[in-house]
Amino acid sequence: MTKRSTTTANRRTQIISAAIEVFAEIGYYRATTAKVAERAAISQPYIFRFFSTKEDLLREALEVSWIRIVDSFRTVVETAVPEHLEQELVKAYTNIMESHRNETLLQMQAQTIQEAPIMEVMQNGFREVHQMVYEAFQNAGIEKPKERTLLFLARGMLCNISMALVMPELMATDE
């Protein structure tokens, strides 16, 4: 990779990171590419060298967040012993929520955006995670893998709400 292409890739990543922060903080509809550019310490027109529209930038930011989850879950699925699979998946997701809070908030907001391209990214992300978890539970011999997958994903959504509302008591268990 040449220095120019490395710089271009780094700049693209920097713009996406800034967009994730801005979108998560003030919402997609209130955010502007000018605010993203300010956060990335670049000029607004420079954003459009990489992304045609603000929607394209949001789509890419969401893709980055889904890739992080999928890659993390894939690592767990490939390495965890069946008896600890679900526990390790929960731990992996908790780590993502803690280290990439804005990505979680961005995904939560994106669930309410009705534009087809955004819905498609969200549907594809959820579909891939759902399928991966279901197959992993099934392969691990977990009883009622469909139901357990549903409960796992529901718990993840409750984790998101708990984090966003700063209500850790929602996640308290008797254990």
Buried (B, 14 or more C-beta within 10 A) or exposed (E): EEEEEEEBEEBBEBBBBBBBBBBBBEBBEEBEBEBBBBBBEBEBEEBBEBBEEBBBBBBBBBBBBBEBBBEBBBEBBEEBEEEEBBEBBBBBBBEBBEEBBBBBBBBBBBEEBEEEBBEEBBEEBBEBBBEBBBEBBEEBEBEEBEEBBBEBBEBBEEBBEBBBEEEEEEEEEEE
